[in-house]
Amino acid sequence: MQDKSTDRSPGNARRHHVQEYVRWSDVDVSGIIRWGTYVRFVEMAETELFRAAGFPYATLWDRLDIWLPRVQFHLDYRNPARLDELLDIEIWVGRIGRSSIRLEFLVKKPGGDLAAEGYLVIVSIDRKNAKPVDVPKPLRDALAPYTPSPRLSPLAGEGRGEGDENR
């Protein structure tokens, strides 16, 4: 796996990239990537984004006394990925709500064709009672470079993220 952050995108947010090959265990009998593999690729990108922001998951929980369970995963297929293709998974913070973080992602094939796109919503909860809590300021600040400015965000005001507006 290769991993890097890029300069700011037109939406003013830095995007984090990881690259991973589609492996034998990732495909079905026709050689096309299985749905569940995208979950693994996005989880890898999410983990590396948090590490790049200075909050590796191995220490985040203890440092901030929260959990970040995934509450929503949305994936749109665009173009089938195949065995042994090196995919680029691009991830950034689409929005930070009171207690939720919406991560946007693109999965690109060699040459730049879009294989899939979607989003993941995670919620900050207290480790003792599992109730939603505000996203801690240190985490919010660390993710700021990966979050588009509200006035420049292409998603601002579109109402995407069904159900995460008030979290």
Buried (B, 14 or more C-beta within 10 A) or exposed (E): EEBEBEEBBEBBBBBBBBBBEBEEEBBEEEEEBBEEBBBBBBBBBBBBBBBBBBBEEEEBEEEBEBBBEBBBBBBEBBEBBBBEBEBBBBBBBBBBBBBBBBBBBBBBBEEEEEBBBBBBBBBBBEEEEEEBBEBBEEBBEBBBBBBBEEEEBEBBEEEBBEEBEEB
